[in-house]
């Protein structure tokens, strides 16, 4: 069950971060933060429970976090430059 939650939150956060990249808003960024935190927490739990694939899991998790962080930073930059109104 936790693996399903982990995969679902990871995919959802990538999708929401992508949407926020093209159409930024505070609500989309907050949702991306929550989903990413859920993915990170469930990933840590899974690694602690089954440490046999620790290196592979950590590398994939770091790549995922880099991609999502780039999307978040770009969306925040676009949102900051957007005209108020």
N, C-alpha and C positions, 0 to 999 in steps of 0.2 A: 504494500500500500504506500509506503514512504517513497519507493522508487517511482511510482506513478505520480505522486505529488511533486517529486523533484523534477521529473521530466516535464510535467505540465507547467510548472512555474517557470522553468527555464525557457521553454518555447514561448509561453505567454509574455515573459518579460522581453524577449527578443522582438516579438511582434509589436508590443506596446512601445518599446524604445524606437523601433523603426517608424512607427506612426508618429511618435513625438518628434522624431528628426524632421519629418516632412511637414508636420503641422503642430508645432510646439504649444503646450499649455502647461500651467502649473499642475493641473489635475493629472495629466498624462505622465508628467515627470514623477509625481508622488506615487502613482500606481506602479511605475517602473521601479522606483526605490523599494516598495513593499514586495513586489514580485522577486526582485533580485535578492533581497534579504531572505526571503523564504527559500529561494533556491540555494543560497549559500548555507543557511542553517541546516537544511535537509541534506546537503552535500557533506557537510562536516559530520553530521550524524551517521550517514552511510559509510563514510571513511572510517570513523571510529568503530562501527560495528563490524566492518569487513576490511581490514587493512591490507589484504593480499594484493590489491591493485592500487596501492597508495600513490605511487609515482604517476601512473597513467591518469588517475582521477584528478590529481592536483594539477597536472599540466593542462588537461582539458578544462578544468575549472578556471584556471588562470587565463587561458585563451578566451573563454566565454566572458569573464569579467572585463578583459581588455576591450572586447568588442562592444559590450553593453556600456562600459564607461565612456568610450569614444562617442557612441550615439547620444548618451546623456549630455556629455560636454558640448557636443555640437548643437543639440536641441536647446540647451541653456543659453548658449551664445546667440542663437537665432532669436530666442524669446527676449533676451536682453536688448537686442537691436530692433525688435519689432516696435512700430509706433503704438503709443498708448491711445486707447480710444475705442 
